[in-house]
Amino acid sequence: MNILLLGSGGREHALAWKLAQSPLCDKLWAAPGNPGIAQEASCVTLDATDHEAVIVFARENDIGLVVIGPEAPLVDGLADSLRAAGIDTFGPSQQAAQLEGSKGFTKELCQRANIPTARYERCTSLEAAWGALKRFKPPFVLKADGLAAGKGVVIAETYEEAQEALNEMFDGKFGSAGSEVVIEQFLTGEEASFFALTDGETIVPIGTAQDHKRVGEGDRGPNTGGMGAYSPAPVLTAELQAQVMREIVEPTVSTMAAEGMPYSGVLYAGLMLTRDGPQLIEYNARFGDPECQVLMMRLESDLVELMQACARGTLGEVATPALSDDFALTVVMAAQGYPGTPKTGGTIDLGESEAEGAKVFHAGTRLEGETLTSSGGRVLNVTARGASATQAQKCAYAAVDAIEFADGFCRRDIGQREVRRELG
């Protein structure tokens, strides 16, 4: 089978790496890809917003499965266009992708389906947001309703900070994503991520992870798209995972199916583990980035078989995904200036970074002649496995230290919370 993968980040490099390992994959195409993805796939220039162009390419190249990596094409309805053209597609419909595309949509669905989540108010104007703010206590959780590349959440410690953040949101800081804002009650607990595959009816778990959103060590500084992650998340015990499936994921899938917008693809639940049990923070309609990288390092099942079953509605006929008992940990190497304006064009020498079994997934890279350079904020995802979080962390940072990237930086404490637990 020929497969087309859409996307160009570290998540897509990890997906390409795993898809290419499948005996079901005859030829893998990627659009637009990156230098790392080009090691696994033939890269082609395609505009994902031009649905007809993607359909024509798929037909001309006998594509049997399209895998949509990022969230924007899903929210734009590309999966609907491909399915209407008779092309198997991994990823939810435009209606179903509202789970990520609109924070307000998700909160209202939680209300209808009795899914545990924080108290909230949905605000469509600055004046309404100021009024709603008075009904919450600090710290305040402010979320741009739409897609904001993982940066649309502000935690304001004081009323004055919240007012200023709301001013910026409605003034266009996050573009159209901030034209509506959701204000939430602050939840206390530990965050973790739960991933499941579904064809709209059958649901199977595909792993847990914990990520590091803040740019600075010790979880300080502004939010980013993610500075590192590890899997599994032992804090999500088997009992808690069963509870998440029962109280959060299953009601979501069944409610969406009953309301005429069945969800097909990967469902990524961001959770807060509170004293009252797991509560949903948000949903993503695609694999996380960088969580995907650690999940793919642990996945032992055939990814093509799983994705094709989701696309065809036959997930109940394939085996539940198998994951290694090993830990996987990824460290994001970012360009100086990130998450603001990153310094691009810096040269990168990967050296012997993969010599001891680590894998370097490319995120924001490009080739200038034979020289690898940075082209974005998050540049590399240096990923390793180990029998424990401690071993995986040691291996990942040894690989980081083998890379020459003068314009880059990374956090040196990825996975440290789990390492401390292991050390007692």
Disulfide bonds with the S-S distance in Angstrom:
none
